[in-house]
Amino acid sequence: MDRIRYSRQILFAPIGEPGQQKLLDSKVAIVGMGALGTVLANHMVRAGVGYVRIIDRDFVEASNLQRQMLYDEQDAKLGLPKAAAAADKLRLINSGVTVEPVIADLNWQNAEQLLADVDLVLDGTDNFQVRFLINDVCVKHHIPWVYGGGVSAHGMTVTILPEETPCLRCLFESAPAPGTTQTCDTAGVIGPLIHIVASFQAVEAMKILVGDTESLRPSMLNLSIWDHYLTEINVANARRADCPCCGKKQFEYLEPRSGTETTSLCGRDTIQIVPAERLALNLDLLENRLTPLGKVERNKFLLRFEPGEQRMVIFPDGRVLVQGTDDPALAKTLYAKYIGM
C-alpha cells in the first residue's frame, strides 16, 4: 500500500488502513464514460480502487469538452473512443490502478461478461434501457450498483443493494417513452451538476467497497443546483413483490434478441446499428474500399465515412453510428449498402 499517496484518505476514520486495503482489492465497472462516467472514474482511480473497467460505445466530440472532465481538444480532434482516451488519462493519474477500457455497446450479449465479475457497478449512462440492463445483471448476480442521472441543472441518484433495497424496476417500472423526457442534447446541462451527482455516487461506492453499508441512506436523492435545493425520498419500503426483476426474477433485458438492433440516440440525430453477430472488420481494407465513395477518416479504433449528408462511424466489431438521421430505415439502408447485412 502506498501510504503517502492515500494518507489523507486513510486519516478519515470510516476508511482508515483497513478500508484503504479493501479499496485496493476491489474491482469496479463504470458503464458510460460521458459526463458522469469521467467524474466517477476519476474518483475511483484517485481513491485507489485496484481495478477499474470503463465501458463506452462512443467517441469524443467537441461538445463533450464542457463537462466530460477527462478529455481535451486533441481527443476530440482525433475522434478517439471515450474509453481509450479516458484510460490514457487515468493511467497518468494513478499507475498503481489497473484500468481496463472496453470500447463496446453494453447489450444482452456482453453485459454479464462485462459486469458479473466486479464488486460494484457505477451508472454513467444516459438512457434507461441500459440502466435496466445493468439492473438485471446486478440483481441476478447480487452486485450492488449506484444509479445516477443529470440534465439541465437537475440530478438524481439512488443506491441499489440486491435483496436488500428496491431495485431500479421497483422504482421505475418502465423506461420513459422516447421524446418525453429532457436530455442533455435537448435541455442542456451545466458542468457543476455532473460533478455533484457523480460525487454523491462515488461516496456511496466507497461506503460499499470499504464495508460501511450502515452509512448508506435508503433514499433517492433529488437536487437542483440552480435553484439550490436538495430533497430525499425514502425508498426503504418501495421494494415490490411483483417487480419483474427482483421479485419475479425475470431478467428480460438479458434475453437474446434476434436480428440487427437499431437504437436512436436521444437528441443526437444518430442511429446506432449493432449486427446480430459480432463482426471482425478489417478497417484497412474497408478504408481502401470506401475512399472512392466519399470522405474517409481513420484512427486505430474506428473509421468515419461520409457518403453524402450522413456520416457513418464504423467500429471493428461491426457496430455503426449513423449520424445525421433519426430514421432507422435509412440507417439500415446505408449499413447494408456500405457494410453489408
Secondary structure, 3 states (H helix, E strand, C coil): CCCCCCHHHHCCCCCHHHHHHHHHCCEEEEECCCHHHHHHHHHHHHHCCCEEEEEECCECCHHHCCCCCCCCHHHHHHCCEHHHHHHHHHHHHCCCCEEEEEECCCCCCCHHHHHCCCCEEEECCCCHHHHHHHHHHHHHHCCCEEEEEEEECEEEEEEECCCCCCCHHHHCCCCCCCCCCCCHHHHCECHHHHHHHHHHHHHHHHHHHHCCHHHCCCEEEEEECCCCEEEEEECCCCCCCCCCCCCCCCCHHHCCCCCCEEEEECCCCEEEEECCCCCCCCHHHHHHHHHHHCEEEECCCCEEEECCCCEEEECCCCCEEEECCCCHHHHHHHHHHHCCC
